Amino acid sequence: MFHVEHDSGREPADKAPEAPEAAGRLFGDNLDRAVRYADILADAGVRRGLIGPREVERLWERHLLNCGVIAELVPEGAVVHDVGSGGGLPGIPLALVRSDLRVTLVEPLLRRTTFLDEVVDELGLDNVEVLRGRAEEVRGSVESDVVTARAVAPLSRLAGWGLPLLRSGGEMLALKGDSAAGELRESSEDLRKLGAVDWEVVQVGGGIVEPLTTVVRVRMGTVVRSRPRSGGRRSARKGRGGGVSRRNA
């Protein structure tokens, strides 16, 4: 549970700006949860180093809406792994937009997975779990339809982490800025070596966010799996669907 804190000489805990009209159209019945998540990021997220204080004023446009609109690229009922999730971006907005998805937030740092566990509990997200570990550590133990990532690493390095988590025909969606086309050109040979068969830069979020969200979309070919191995540490949260409870170490 998150509590509002007041430090000596500090203004009351920050709240996110009021949700724009587009947020209602994007998040629908989950708008209240999205507002709560924005407030958590504006307060605890800043205090605990998950986002910078200057980001508070643009939380909706630059973060929640920017991330949530990638839902239009994700197939129905997909298993999604959000690599290097940090404060839950883009995984949590995506899960709020699409309750049909099963989203796993993959993050190696304990202080961040602790924050993510608290957020998932606070928002009551039954379709989200937290997995502590690096992408390369969970390789072979997960099979994903979609891997997402935002501000994690250059595309050539990110592909080496994310693409091995995909099943045949799965896609990696990497949120990028103006560097997207250049990174894609420089990484094309690496993508091919990793088994990718198609890649492109797309923009999404028309009518919701401006500027549009730029995504590098990479599709895997046929994947031949080696023997599975365990990896990562699942969250301590007991799923509201009756799942097994496991503790972060």
RODO-2510 file (C-alpha; in nm, 4 decimals, decimal comma):
residues 249
     n   res          X          Y          Z
     1     m     0,0000     0,0000     0,0000
     2     f     0,1286     0,3464    -0,0859
     3     h     0,1016     0,6263     0,1663
     4     v     0,1317     1,0002     0,1118
     5     e     0,4441     1,1265     0,2857
     6     h     0,5317     1,4748     0,4014
     7     d     0,8979     1,5592     0,4539
     8     s     1,0094     1,8588     0,6593
     9     g     1,0220     2,1640     0,4349
    10     r     0,8630     1,9733     0,1465
    11     e     0,5347     2,0413    -0,0244
    12     p     0,2622     1,7751     0,0121
    13     a     0,3193     1,4658    -0,1999
    14     d     0,2854     1,5305    -0,5709
    15     k    -0,0098     1,4151    -0,7740
    16     a    -0,0144     1,3661    -1,1450
    17     p    -0,1858     1,6251    -1,3643
    18     e    -0,5532     1,5685    -1,4335
    19     a    -0,6133     1,2921    -1,6832
    20     p    -0,6756     1,4254    -2,0350
    21     e    -0,9907     1,3366    -2,2242
    22     a    -0,7948     1,0938    -2,4400
    23     a    -0,7108     0,8872    -2,1318
    24     g    -1,0770     0,8027    -2,0845
    25     r    -1,1013     0,6799    -2,4417
    26     l    -0,7859     0,4706    -2,4115
    27     f    -0,8274     0,3180    -2,0646
    28     g    -1,2065     0,2978    -2,0585
    29     d    -1,3345     0,1195    -1,7477
    30     n    -0,9805     0,1160    -1,6091
    31     l    -0,9401     0,4932    -1,6116
    32     d    -0,9589     0,5135    -1,2300
    33     r    -0,6762     0,2600    -1,2046
    34     a    -0,4728     0,4536    -1,4595
    35     v    -0,5221     0,7737    -1,2576
    36     r    -0,4101     0,5938    -0,9423
    37     y    -0,1028     0,4602    -1,1217
    38     a    -0,0172     0,8100    -1,2453
    39     d    -0,0429     0,9429    -0,8883
    40     i     0,1815     0,6617    -0,7594
    41     l     0,4449     0,7450    -1,0215
    42     a     0,4209     1,1160    -0,9414
    43     d     0,4807     1,0529    -0,5704
    44     a     0,6417     0,7212    -0,4772
    45     g     0,7842     0,6776    -0,8262
    46     v     0,9782     1,0012    -0,7943
    47     r     1,0824     0,9472    -0,4313
    48     r     1,2098     0,5985    -0,5106
    49     g     1,3929     0,6966    -0,8261
    50     l     1,1693     0,5276    -1,0840
    51     i     1,1039     0,8473    -1,2791
    52     g     1,2576     1,1931    -1,2715
    53     p     1,0703     1,4784    -1,1002
    54     r     1,0573     1,6736    -1,4259
    55     e     0,8483     1,3945    -1,5787
    56     v     0,5509     1,4509    -1,3476
    57     e     0,3954     1,7261    -1,5590
    58     r     0,4042     1,5070    -1,8697
    59     l     0,3161     1,1728    -1,7156
    60     w     0,0060     1,1238    -1,9262
    61     e     0,1272     1,2215    -2,2725
    62     r     0,4868     1,1015    -2,2496
    63     h     0,4362     0,7919    -2,0373
    64     l     0,0886     0,6428    -1,9814
    65     l    -0,0726     0,7308    -2,3135
    66     n     0,2516     0,6871    -2,5053
    67     c     0,2810     0,3327    -2,3688
    68     g    -0,0833     0,2297    -2,3644
    69     v    -0,1396     0,2893    -2,7355
    70     i     0,0910     0,0007    -2,8314
    71     a    -0,2076    -0,2196    -2,7427
    72     e    -0,3208    -0,1836    -3,1040
    73     l    -0,0174    -0,3906    -3,2113
    74     v    -0,0736    -0,6781    -2,9666
    75     p    -0,2879    -0,9803    -3,0653
    76     e    -0,5822    -1,0911    -2,8530
    77     g    -0,4967    -1,3053    -2,5498
    78     a    -0,1219    -1,2657    -2,5972
    79     v     0,1425    -1,3559    -2,3405
    80     v     0,3564    -1,0439    -2,3001
    81     h     0,6943    -0,9993    -2,1296
    82     d     0,7954    -0,6409    -2,0554
    83     v     1,1770    -0,6454    -2,0404
    84     g     1,3539    -0,4017    -1,8088
    85     s     1,0171    -0,2847    -1,6837
    86     g     1,1525    -0,0333    -1,4297
    87     g     0,8477     0,1496    -1,2961
    88     g     0,6126    -0,0612    -1,5091
    89     l     0,6367     0,1127    -1,8442
    90     p     0,5047     0,0077    -2,0898
    91     g     0,3750    -0,3121    -1,9237
    92     i     0,1282    -0,1666    -1,6742
    93     p    -0,0448     0,0797    -1,9119
    94     l    -0,0678    -0,2018    -2,1666
    95     a    -0,2302    -0,4314    -1,9095
    96     l    -0,4746    -0,1567    -1,8119
    97     v    -0,5816    -0,1084    -2,1722
    98     r    -0,6042    -0,4827    -2,2461
    99     s    -0,7376    -0,7073    -1,9702
   100     d    -0,7215    -1,0046    -2,2106
   101     l    -0,3392    -1,0031    -2,2013
   102     r    -0,1122    -1,1866    -1,9565
   103     v     0,1674    -0,9423    -1,8812
   104     t     0,4890    -1,0270    -1,6954
   105     l     0,7079    -0,7389    -1,5797
   106     v     1,0699    -0,8567    -1,6045
   107     e     1,3086    -0,6485    -1,3937
   108     p     1,6430    -0,7437    -1,2314
   109     l     1,6617    -0,4914    -0,9450
   110     l     1,4958    -0,5862    -0,6154
   111     r     1,3994    -0,2303    -0,5218
   112     r     1,2153    -0,2001    -0,8524
   113     t     1,0407    -0,5370    -0,8325
   114     t     0,9308    -0,4449    -0,4800
   115     f     0,7775    -0,1258    -0,6188
   116     l     0,6141    -0,3183    -0,9033
   117     d     0,4659    -0,5772    -0,6650
   118     e     0,3167    -0,2951    -0,4588
   119     v     0,1703    -0,1248    -0,7661
   120     v     0,0176    -0,4472    -0,8990
   121     d    -0,1429    -0,5143    -0,5600
   122     e    -0,2619    -0,1568    -0,5204
   123     l    -0,4256    -0,1552    -0,8635
   124     g    -0,5621    -0,5106    -0,8317
   125     l    -0,4167    -0,6217    -1,1650
   126     d    -0,5063    -0,9883    -1,2012
   127     n    -0,3450    -1,0088    -1,5446
   128     v     0,0017    -0,8939    -1,4324
   129     e     0,2856    -1,0642    -1,2472
   130     v     0,6380    -0,9570    -1,1604
   131     l     0,9478    -1,1608    -1,2416
   132     r     1,2807    -1,0591    -1,0948
   133     g     1,5685    -1,1313    -1,3291
   134     r     1,7527    -1,0215    -1,6406
   135     a     1,6121    -1,1216    -1,9763
   136     e     1,9134    -1,3408    -2,0457
   137     e     1,8558    -1,5208    -1,7140
   138     v     1,4969    -1,6166    -1,7944
   139     r     1,5774    -1,7248    -2,1492
   140     g     1,4597    -2,0817    -2,2041
   141     s     1,2108    -2,0680    -1,9170
   142     v     0,9519    -1,8432    -2,0851
   143     e     0,7822    -1,8352    -2,4244
   144     s     0,6257    -1,5075    -2,5176
   145     d     0,3960    -1,3913    -2,7951
   146     v     0,5138    -1,0341    -2,7505
   147     v     0,8164    -0,8776    -2,5837
   148     t     0,7958    -0,5063    -2,5032
   149     a     1,0679    -0,2647    -2,3971
   150     r     1,1095     0,1078    -2,3502
   151     a     1,4284     0,3065    -2,2902
   152     v     1,6208    -0,0086    -2,1983
   153     a     1,9129    -0,0291    -2,4433
   154     p     2,0149     0,0320    -2,8062
   155     l     1,8219    -0,1913    -3,0433
   156     s     2,1122    -0,4236    -3,1281
   157     r     2,1645    -0,5071    -2,7608
   158     l     1,7939    -0,5149    -2,6781
   159     a     1,7315    -0,7651    -2,9582
   160     g     1,9818    -1,0044    -2,8024
   161     w     1,7847    -0,9938    -2,4790
   162     g     1,4285    -0,9854    -2,6107
   163     l     1,4142    -1,1968    -2,9248
   164     p     1,5228    -1,5235    -2,7549
   165     l     1,2146    -1,4973    -2,5298
   166     l     0,9762    -1,5164    -2,8258
   167     r     0,8012    -1,8218    -2,9632
   168     s     0,7779    -1,8776    -3,3402
   169     g     0,6097    -1,5828    -3,5074
   170     g     0,6262    -1,3694    -3,1933
   171     e     0,7066    -1,0006    -3,2034
   172     m     0,9258    -0,7593    -3,0129
   173     l     0,7841    -0,4085    -2,9763
   174     a     1,0551    -0,1588    -2,8821
   175     l     0,9354     0,1940    -2,8081
   176     k     1,1857     0,4334    -2,9607
   177     g     1,2138     0,7995    -3,0511
   178     d     1,3704     0,9748    -3,3464
   179     s     1,6573     0,7248    -3,3508
   180     a     1,4295     0,4351    -3,4486
   181     a     1,4991     0,4218    -3,8220
   182     g     1,8736     0,4639    -3,7778
   183     e     1,8942     0,1979    -3,5063
   184     l     1,6968    -0,0413    -3,7227
   185     r     1,9311     0,0059    -4,0188
   186     e     2,2354    -0,0500    -3,8001
   187     s     2,0842    -0,3594    -3,6349
   188     s     1,9418    -0,5417    -3,9368
   189     e     2,2234    -0,7960    -3,9608
   190     d     2,2059    -0,8679    -3,5865
   191     l     1,8294    -0,9168    -3,6113
   192     r     1,8722    -1,1625    -3,8968
   193     k     2,1308    -1,3640    -3,7030
   194     l     1,8938    -1,3844    -3,4069
   195     g     1,6205    -1,5372    -3,6222
   196     a     1,4104    -1,2332    -3,7074
   197     v     1,2389    -1,2469    -4,0460
   198     d     1,0705    -0,9074    -4,0658
   199     w     1,1139    -0,5657    -3,9087
   200     e     0,9761    -0,2146    -3,9513
   201     v     0,9205     0,1192    -3,7811
   202     v     0,5544     0,1961    -3,7139
   203     q     0,3706     0,4796    -3,5437
   204     v     0,0610     0,4259    -3,3320
   205     g    -0,1775     0,6252    -3,1169
   206     g    -0,3575     0,8403    -3,3707
   207     g    -0,6293     1,0444    -3,1998
   208     i    -0,4890     0,9588    -2,8556
   209     v    -0,1370     1,0940    -2,8225
   210     e     0,0681     1,3588    -3,0023
   211     p     0,3354     1,3070    -3,1175
   212     l     0,2541     0,9503    -3,2145
   213     t     0,4345     0,6641    -3,0417
   214     t     0,7200     0,5274    -3,2517
   215     v     0,7725     0,1512    -3,2300
   216     v     1,0319    -0,0781    -3,3820
   217     r     0,8411    -0,3974    -3,4605
   218     v     1,0460    -0,7151    -3,5100
   219     r     0,8937    -1,0536    -3,5969
   220     m     1,0643    -1,3852    -3,5253
   221     g     1,0764    -1,6789    -3,7622
   222     t     1,0587    -2,0428    -3,6554
   223     v     1,2114    -2,1009    -3,3121
   224     v     1,3707    -2,4324    -3,2166
   225     r     1,3752    -2,4616    -2,8384
   226     s     1,6509    -2,6261    -2,6403
   227     r     1,5680    -2,7988    -2,3135
   228     p     1,3838    -2,5510    -2,0829
   229     r     1,5537    -2,4282    -1,7696
   230     s     1,4183    -2,2331    -1,4753
   231     g     1,5011    -1,8675    -1,4409
   232     g     1,4016    -1,5569    -1,2516
   233     r     1,2106    -1,5191    -0,9294
   234     r     0,8382    -1,4715    -0,9349
   235     s     0,6732    -1,2081    -0,7267
   236     a     0,5490    -1,2554    -0,3735
   237     r     0,1984    -1,1568    -0,4747
   238     k    -0,0683    -1,4227    -0,4614
   239     g    -0,2786    -1,3874    -0,7727
   240     r    -0,6439    -1,3157    -0,7182
   241     g    -0,7141    -1,6137    -0,9375
   242     g    -0,5653    -1,8442    -0,6718
   243     g    -0,2083    -1,8702    -0,8026
   244     v     0,0893    -1,9976    -0,6066
   245     s     0,2678    -1,7408    -0,3917
   246     r     0,6444    -1,7104    -0,4365
   247     r     0,8847    -1,4717    -0,2697
   248     n     1,1480    -1,2427    -0,4115
   249     a     1,4866    -1,3128    -0,2584
***
